[in-house]
Amino acid sequence: MLRNKKTRLAATMIFLFVGANMASGCAALVGAAAGGAAAYVVTQENND
């Protein structure tokens, strides 16, 4: 399937690009979840 070096290099670059996008997406989701939880805790404490 990946006989020549150009195809292999292109596949590797695409794989790395997709992997980087997934990693940054996961980080953004975790950050948003943590921020939401922190905001929820702060508002709950202020309601007392």
N, CA, C and O atoms as a Tripos MOL2 file, in Angstrom:
@<TRIPOS>MOLECULE
protein
  192   191    48     0     0
PROTEIN
NO_CHARGES

@<TRIPOS>ATOM
      1 N           0.8430   -1.2000    0.0000 N.3       1 MET1
      2 CA          0.0000    0.0000    0.0000 C.3       1 MET1
      3 C           0.8820    1.2550    0.0000 C.2       1 MET1
      4 O           0.7100    2.1490   -0.8290 O.2       1 MET1
      5 N           1.8300    1.3040    0.9470 N.am      2 LEU2
      6 CA          2.7200    2.4700    1.0210 C.3       2 LEU2
      7 C           4.0800    2.0910    0.4470 C.2       2 LEU2
      8 O           5.0220    1.7940    1.1830 O.2       2 LEU2
      9 N           4.1640    2.1070   -0.8830 N.am      3 ARG3
     10 CA          5.3940    1.6340   -1.5110 C.3       3 ARG3
     11 C           6.4520    2.7210   -1.5920 C.2       3 ARG3
     12 O           7.6050    2.4920   -1.2240 O.2       3 ARG3
     13 N           6.0780    3.8970   -2.0660 N.am      4 ASN4
     14 CA          7.1140    4.9280   -2.2080 C.3       4 ASN4
     15 C           7.1740    5.8190   -0.9750 C.2       4 ASN4
     16 O           6.2310    5.8720   -0.1860 O.2       4 ASN4
     17 N           8.2850    6.5100   -0.8230 N.am      5 LYS5
     18 CA          8.5200    7.3060    0.3820 C.3       5 LYS5
     19 C           7.5920    8.5120    0.4700 C.2       5 LYS5
     20 O           7.2100    8.9310    1.5630 O.2       5 LYS5
     21 N           7.2310    9.0660   -0.6830 N.am      6 LYS6
     22 CA          6.3500   10.2490   -0.6530 C.3       6 LYS6
     23 C           4.9890    9.9000   -0.0560 C.2       6 LYS6
     24 O           4.4510   10.6490    0.7590 O.2       6 LYS6
     25 N           4.4410    8.7670   -0.4640 N.am      7 THR7
     26 CA          3.1350    8.3570    0.0650 C.3       7 THR7
     27 C           3.2280    8.0890    1.5620 C.2       7 THR7
     28 O           2.3500    8.4760    2.3340 O.2       7 THR7
     29 N           4.2990    7.4240    1.9550 N.am      8 ARG8
     30 CA          4.4880    7.1100    3.3690 C.3       8 ARG8
     31 C           4.6380    8.3940    4.1790 C.2       8 ARG8
     32 O           4.0730    8.5180    5.2660 O.2       8 ARG8
     33 N           5.3980    9.3470    3.6490 N.am      9 LEU9
     34 CA          5.5980   10.6180    4.3480 C.3       9 LEU9
     35 C           4.2750   11.3750    4.4630 C.2       9 LEU9
     36 O           3.9580   11.9220    5.5190 O.2       9 LEU9
     37 N           3.5100   11.4030    3.3790 N.am     10 ALA10
     38 CA          2.2200   12.0990    3.4020 C.3      10 ALA10
     39 C           1.2800   11.4580    4.4160 C.2      10 ALA10
     40 O           0.5930   12.1560    5.1620 O.2      10 ALA10
     41 N           1.2520   10.1240    4.4420 N.am     11 ALA11
     42 CA          0.3820    9.4300    5.3980 C.3      11 ALA11
     43 C           0.8030    9.7300    6.8300 C.2      11 ALA11
     44 O          -0.0380    9.9150    7.7090 O.2      11 ALA11
     45 N           2.1130    9.7760    7.0560 N.am     12 THR12
     46 CA          2.6190   10.0790    8.3960 C.3      12 THR12
     47 C           2.2380   11.4960    8.8150 C.2      12 THR12
     48 O           1.8290   11.7240    9.9530 O.2      12 THR12
     49 N           2.3740   12.4390    7.8970 N.am     13 MET13
     50 CA          2.0360   13.8280    8.2020 C.3      13 MET13
     51 C           0.5500   13.9690    8.5100 C.2      13 MET13
     52 O           0.1680   14.6670    9.4490 O.2      13 MET13
     53 N          -0.2900   13.3020    7.7160 N.am     14 ILE14
     54 CA         -1.7370   13.3580    7.9480 C.3      14 ILE14
     55 C          -2.0750   12.7550    9.3100 C.2      14 ILE14
     56 O          -2.8850   13.2910   10.0660 O.2      14 ILE14
     57 N          -1.4250   11.6160    9.6000 N.am     15 PHE15
     58 CA         -1.6710   10.9470   10.8810 C.3      15 PHE15
     59 C          -1.2840   11.8480   12.0500 C.2      15 PHE15
     60 O          -2.0260   11.9680   13.0250 O.2      15 PHE15
     61 N          -0.1110   12.4820   11.9440 N.am     16 LEU16
     62 CA          0.3410   13.3810   13.0120 C.3      16 LEU16
     63 C          -0.5770   14.5850   13.1450 C.2      16 LEU16
     64 O          -0.8750   15.0300   14.2530 O.2      16 LEU16
     65 N          -1.0280   15.1140   11.9960 N.am     17 PHE17
     66 CA         -1.9070   16.2880   12.0080 C.3      17 PHE17
     67 C          -3.2300   15.9560   12.6940 C.2      17 PHE17
     68 O          -3.7160   16.7100   13.5370 O.2      17 PHE17
     69 N          -3.8030   14.8110   12.3130 N.am     18 VAL18
     70 CA         -5.0710   14.3900   12.9290 C.3      18 VAL18
     71 C          -4.8790   14.1190   14.4200 C.2      18 VAL18
     72 O          -5.7160   14.4880   15.2440 O.2      18 VAL18
     73 N          -3.7640   13.4700   14.7500 N.am     19 GLY19
     74 CA         -3.4910   13.1900   16.1570 C.3      19 GLY19
     75 C          -3.3510   14.4640   16.9770 C.2      19 GLY19
     76 O          -3.8410   14.5390   18.1050 O.2      19 GLY19
     77 N          -2.6800   15.4690   16.4100 N.am     20 ALA20
     78 CA         -2.5080   16.7400   17.1070 C.3      20 ALA20
     79 C          -3.8520   17.4310   17.2850 C.2      20 ALA20
     80 O          -4.1200   18.0070   18.3390 O.2      20 ALA20
     81 N          -4.6960   17.3770   16.2630 N.am     21 ASN21
     82 CA         -6.0220   17.9950   16.3660 C.3      21 ASN21
     83 C          -6.8630   17.3000   17.4320 C.2      21 ASN21
     84 O          -7.5750   17.9590   18.1900 O.2      21 ASN21
     85 N          -6.7830   15.9720   17.4900 N.am     22 MET22
     86 CA         -7.5430   15.2380   18.4960 C.3      22 MET22
     87 C          -7.0390   15.5670   19.8960 C.2      22 MET22
     88 O          -7.8300   15.7250   20.8250 O.2      22 MET22
     89 N          -5.7240   15.6710   20.0430 N.am     23 ALA23
     90 CA         -5.1480   15.9700   21.3500 C.3      23 ALA23
     91 C          -5.5650   17.3660   21.8170 C.2      23 ALA23
     92 O          -5.9360   17.5520   22.9760 O.2      23 ALA23
     93 N          -5.5020   18.3460   20.9100 N.am     24 SER24
     94 CA         -5.8810   19.7030   21.2940 C.3      24 SER24
     95 C          -7.3770   19.7680   21.5710 C.2      24 SER24
     96 O          -7.8140   20.5080   22.4530 O.2      24 SER24
     97 N          -8.1640   18.9960   20.8230 N.am     25 GLY25
     98 CA         -9.6000   18.9530   21.0640 C.3      25 GLY25
     99 C          -9.9080   18.3790   22.4400 C.2      25 GLY25
    100 O         -10.7590   18.8970   23.1640 O.2      25 GLY25
    101 N          -9.2100   17.3060   22.7930 N.am     26 CYS26
    102 CA         -9.4070   16.6950   24.1110 C.3      26 CYS26
    103 C          -9.0090   17.6760   25.2090 C.2      26 CYS26
    104 O          -9.7020   17.7920   26.2200 O.2      26 CYS26
    105 N          -7.8980   18.3800   25.0150 N.am     27 ALA27
    106 CA         -7.4410   19.3460   26.0100 C.3      27 ALA27
    107 C          -8.4720   20.4590   26.1690 C.2      27 ALA27
    108 O          -8.7410   20.9090   27.2830 O.2      27 ALA27
    109 N          -9.0460   20.9020   25.0500 N.am     28 ALA28
    110 CA        -10.0490   21.9640   25.1100 C.3      28 ALA28
    111 C         -11.2910   21.4770   25.8510 C.2      28 ALA28
    112 O         -11.8640   22.2110   26.6560 O.2      28 ALA28
    113 N         -11.7070   20.2410   25.5810 N.am     29 LEU29
    114 CA        -12.8810   19.6920   26.2630 C.3      29 LEU29
    115 C         -12.6300   19.5630   27.7550 C.2      29 LEU29
    116 O         -13.4910   19.9070   28.5650 O.2      29 LEU29
    117 N         -11.4490   19.0660   28.1240 N.am     30 VAL30
    118 CA        -11.1200   18.9140   29.5470 C.3      30 VAL30
    119 C         -11.0580   20.2820   30.2170 C.2      30 VAL30
    120 O         -11.5420   20.4520   31.3360 O.2      30 VAL30
    121 N         -10.4550   21.2650   29.5240 N.am     31 GLY31
    122 CA        -10.3760   22.6160   30.0700 C.3      31 GLY31
    123 C         -11.7570   23.2270   30.2660 C.2      31 GLY31
    124 O         -12.0250   23.8600   31.2880 O.2      31 GLY31
    125 N         -12.6320   23.0340   29.2800 N.am     32 ALA32
    126 CA        -13.9890   23.5740   29.3770 C.3      32 ALA32
    127 C         -14.7510   22.9030   30.5150 C.2      32 ALA32
    128 O         -15.4780   23.5640   31.2560 O.2      32 ALA32
    129 N         -14.5820   21.5900   30.6500 N.am     33 ALA33
    130 CA        -15.2670   20.8590   31.7220 C.3      33 ALA33
    131 C         -14.7620   21.3300   33.0860 C.2      33 ALA33
    132 O         -15.5520   21.5280   34.0090 O.2      33 ALA33
    133 N         -13.4480   21.5100   33.2110 N.am     34 ALA34
    134 CA        -12.8810   21.9640   34.4810 C.3      34 ALA34
    135 C         -13.3510   23.3830   34.7940 C.2      34 ALA34
    136 O         -13.6900   23.6910   35.9370 O.2      34 ALA34
    137 N         -13.3710   24.2380   33.7820 N.am     35 GLY35
    138 CA        -13.8380   25.6130   33.9800 C.3      35 GLY35
    139 C         -15.3030   25.6460   34.3810 C.2      35 GLY35
    140 O         -15.6910   26.4010   35.2730 O.2      35 GLY35
    141 N         -16.1140   24.8290   33.7240 N.am     36 GLY36
    142 CA        -17.5370   24.7630   34.0620 C.3      36 GLY36
    143 C         -17.7480   24.2590   35.4760 C.2      36 GLY36
    144 O         -18.5860   24.7840   36.2080 O.2      36 GLY36
    145 N         -16.9850   23.2350   35.8670 N.am     37 ALA37
    146 CA        -17.1140   22.6940   37.2240 C.3      37 ALA37
    147 C         -16.6930   23.7380   38.2510 C.2      37 ALA37
    148 O         -17.3370   23.8860   39.2890 O.2      37 ALA37
    149 N         -15.6150   24.4600   37.9640 N.am     38 ALA38
    150 CA        -15.1480   25.4880   38.8950 C.3      38 ALA38
    151 C         -16.1830   26.6030   39.0170 C.2      38 ALA38
    152 O         -16.4600   27.0790   40.1180 O.2      38 ALA38
    153 N         -16.7540   27.0200   37.8890 N.am     39 ALA39
    154 CA        -17.7760   28.0730   37.9250 C.3      39 ALA39
    155 C         -19.0050   27.6010   38.6910 C.2      39 ALA39
    156 O         -19.6110   28.3710   39.4370 O.2      39 ALA39
    157 N         -19.3740   26.3310   38.5080 N.am     40 TYR40
    158 CA        -20.5310   25.7700   39.2140 C.3      40 TYR40
    159 C         -20.2900   25.7570   40.7220 C.2      40 TYR40
    160 O         -21.1720   26.1130   41.5040 O.2      40 TYR40
    161 N         -19.0820   25.3420   41.1210 N.am     41 VAL41
    162 CA        -18.7460   25.2880   42.5480 C.3      41 VAL41
    163 C         -18.7740   26.6920   43.1430 C.2      41 VAL41
    164 O         -19.2850   26.8940   44.2450 O.2      41 VAL41
    165 N         -18.2220   27.6680   42.4080 N.am     42 VAL42
    166 CA        -18.1900   29.0480   42.9120 C.3      42 VAL42
    167 C         -19.6020   29.5850   43.0750 C.2      42 VAL42
    168 O         -19.9100   30.2120   44.0890 O.2      42 VAL42
    169 N         -20.4680   29.3480   42.0870 N.am     43 THR43
    170 CA        -21.8360   29.8610   42.1830 C.3      43 THR43
    171 C         -22.6000   29.1610   43.2980 C.2      43 THR43
    172 O         -23.4120   29.7870   43.9790 O.2      43 THR43
    173 N         -22.3470   27.8640   43.4940 N.am     44 GLN44
    174 CA        -23.0140   27.1470   44.5750 C.3      44 GLN44
    175 C         -22.5730   27.6760   45.9380 C.2      44 GLN44
    176 O         -23.3840   27.7870   46.8580 O.2      44 GLN44
    177 N         -21.2910   28.0000   46.0630 N.am     45 GLU45
    178 CA        -20.7920   28.5270   47.3310 C.3      45 GLU45
    179 C         -21.3690   29.9190   47.5890 C.2      45 GLU45
    180 O         -21.6580   30.2760   48.7320 O.2      45 GLU45
    181 N         -21.5330   30.7000   46.5230 N.am     46 ASN46
    182 CA        -22.0680   32.0480   46.6820 C.3      46 ASN46
    183 C         -23.5480   32.0250   47.0200 C.2      46 ASN46
    184 O         -24.0650   32.9970   47.5710 O.2      46 ASN46
    185 N         -24.2410   30.9400   46.7030 N.am     47 ASN47
    186 CA        -25.6750   30.8560   46.9770 C.3      47 ASN47
    187 C         -25.9670   30.6180   48.4610 C.2      47 ASN47
    188 O         -27.0920   30.8300   48.9120 O.2      47 ASN47
    189 N         -24.9770   30.1870   49.2070 N.am     48 ASP48
    190 CA        -25.2380   29.8570   50.6090 C.3      48 ASP48
    191 C         -25.5470   31.0760   51.3890 C.2      48 ASP48
    192 O         -25.7940   30.9930   52.5920 O.2      48 ASP48
@<TRIPOS>BOND
     1     1     2 1
     2     2     3 1
     3     3     4 2
     4     3     5 am
     5     5     6 1
     6     6     7 1
     7     7     8 2
     8     7     9 am
     9     9    10 1
    10    10    11 1
    11    11    12 2
    12    11    13 am
    13    13    14 1
    14    14    15 1
    15    15    16 2
    16    15    17 am
    17    17    18 1
    18    18    19 1
    19    19    20 2
    20    19    21 am
    21    21    22 1
    22    22    23 1
    23    23    24 2
    24    23    25 am
    25    25    26 1
    26    26    27 1
    27    27    28 2
    28    27    29 am
    29    29    30 1
    30    30    31 1
    31    31    32 2
    32    31    33 am
    33    33    34 1
    34    34    35 1
    35    35    36 2
    36    35    37 am
    37    37    38 1
    38    38    39 1
    39    39    40 2
    40    39    41 am
    41    41    42 1
    42    42    43 1
    43    43    44 2
    44    43    45 am
    45    45    46 1
    46    46    47 1
    47    47    48 2
    48    47    49 am
    49    49    50 1
    50    50    51 1
    51    51    52 2
    52    51    53 am
    53    53    54 1
    54    54    55 1
    55    55    56 2
    56    55    57 am
    57    57    58 1
    58    58    59 1
    59    59    60 2
    60    59    61 am
    61    61    62 1
    62    62    63 1
    63    63    64 2
    64    63    65 am
    65    65    66 1
    66    66    67 1
    67    67    68 2
    68    67    69 am
    69    69    70 1
    70    70    71 1
    71    71    72 2
    72    71    73 am
    73    73    74 1
    74    74    75 1
    75    75    76 2
    76    75    77 am
    77    77    78 1
    78    78    79 1
    79    79    80 2
    80    79    81 am
    81    81    82 1
    82    82    83 1
    83    83    84 2
    84    83    85 am
    85    85    86 1
    86    86    87 1
    87    87    88 2
    88    87    89 am
    89    89    90 1
    90    90    91 1
    91    91    92 2
    92    91    93 am
    93    93    94 1
    94    94    95 1
    95    95    96 2
    96    95    97 am
    97    97    98 1
    98    98    99 1
    99    99   100 2
   100    99   101 am
   101   101   102 1
   102   102   103 1
   103   103   104 2
   104   103   105 am
   105   105   106 1
   106   106   107 1
   107   107   108 2
   108   107   109 am
   109   109   110 1
   110   110   111 1
   111   111   112 2
   112   111   113 am
   113   113   114 1
   114   114   115 1
   115   115   116 2
   116   115   117 am
   117   117   118 1
   118   118   119 1
   119   119   120 2
   120   119   121 am
   121   121   122 1
   122   122   123 1
   123   123   124 2
   124   123   125 am
   125   125   126 1
   126   126   127 1
   127   127   128 2
   128   127   129 am
   129   129   130 1
   130   130   131 1
   131   131   132 2
   132   131   133 am
   133   133   134 1
   134   134   135 1
   135   135   136 2
   136   135   137 am
   137   137   138 1
   138   138   139 1
   139   139   140 2
   140   139   141 am
   141   141   142 1
   142   142   143 1
   143   143   144 2
   144   143   145 am
   145   145   146 1
   146   146   147 1
   147   147   148 2
   148   147   149 am
   149   149   150 1
   150   150   151 1
   151   151   152 2
   152   151   153 am
   153   153   154 1
   154   154   155 1
   155   155   156 2
   156   155   157 am
   157   157   158 1
   158   158   159 1
   159   159   160 2
   160   159   161 am
   161   161   162 1
   162   162   163 1
   163   163   164 2
   164   163   165 am
   165   165   166 1
   166   166   167 1
   167   167   168 2
   168   167   169 am
   169   169   170 1
   170   170   171 1
   171   171   172 2
   172   171   173 am
   173   173   174 1
   174   174   175 1
   175   175   176 2
   176   175   177 am
   177   177   178 1
   178   178   179 1
   179   179   180 2
   180   179   181 am
   181   181   182 1
   182   182   183 1
   183   183   184 2
   184   183   185 am
   185   185   186 1
   186   186   187 1
   187   187   188 2
   188   187   189 am
   189   189   190 1
   190   190   191 1
   191   191   192 2
@<TRIPOS>SUBSTRUCTURE
     1 MET1         2 RESIDUE 1 A MET
     2 LEU2         6 RESIDUE 1 A LEU
     3 ARG3        10 RESIDUE 1 A ARG
     4 ASN4        14 RESIDUE 1 A ASN
     5 LYS5        18 RESIDUE 1 A LYS
     6 LYS6        22 RESIDUE 1 A LYS
     7 THR7        26 RESIDUE 1 A THR
     8 ARG8        30 RESIDUE 1 A ARG
     9 LEU9        34 RESIDUE 1 A LEU
    10 ALA10       38 RESIDUE 1 A ALA
    11 ALA11       42 RESIDUE 1 A ALA
    12 THR12       46 RESIDUE 1 A THR
    13 MET13       50 RESIDUE 1 A MET
    14 ILE14       54 RESIDUE 1 A ILE
    15 PHE15       58 RESIDUE 1 A PHE
    16 LEU16       62 RESIDUE 1 A LEU
    17 PHE17       66 RESIDUE 1 A PHE
    18 VAL18       70 RESIDUE 1 A VAL
    19 GLY19       74 RESIDUE 1 A GLY
    20 ALA20       78 RESIDUE 1 A ALA
    21 ASN21       82 RESIDUE 1 A ASN
    22 MET22       86 RESIDUE 1 A MET
    23 ALA23       90 RESIDUE 1 A ALA
    24 SER24       94 RESIDUE 1 A SER
    25 GLY25       98 RESIDUE 1 A GLY
    26 CYS26      102 RESIDUE 1 A CYS
    27 ALA27      106 RESIDUE 1 A ALA
    28 ALA28      110 RESIDUE 1 A ALA
    29 LEU29      114 RESIDUE 1 A LEU
    30 VAL30      118 RESIDUE 1 A VAL
    31 GLY31      122 RESIDUE 1 A GLY
    32 ALA32      126 RESIDUE 1 A ALA
    33 ALA33      130 RESIDUE 1 A ALA
    34 ALA34      134 RESIDUE 1 A ALA
    35 GLY35      138 RESIDUE 1 A GLY
    36 GLY36      142 RESIDUE 1 A GLY
    37 ALA37      146 RESIDUE 1 A ALA
    38 ALA38      150 RESIDUE 1 A ALA
    39 ALA39      154 RESIDUE 1 A ALA
    40 TYR40      158 RESIDUE 1 A TYR
    41 VAL41      162 RESIDUE 1 A VAL
    42 VAL42      166 RESIDUE 1 A VAL
    43 THR43      170 RESIDUE 1 A THR
    44 GLN44      174 RESIDUE 1 A GLN
    45 GLU45      178 RESIDUE 1 A GLU
    46 ASN46      182 RESIDUE 1 A ASN
    47 ASN47      186 RESIDUE 1 A ASN
    48 ASP48      190 RESIDUE 1 A ASP
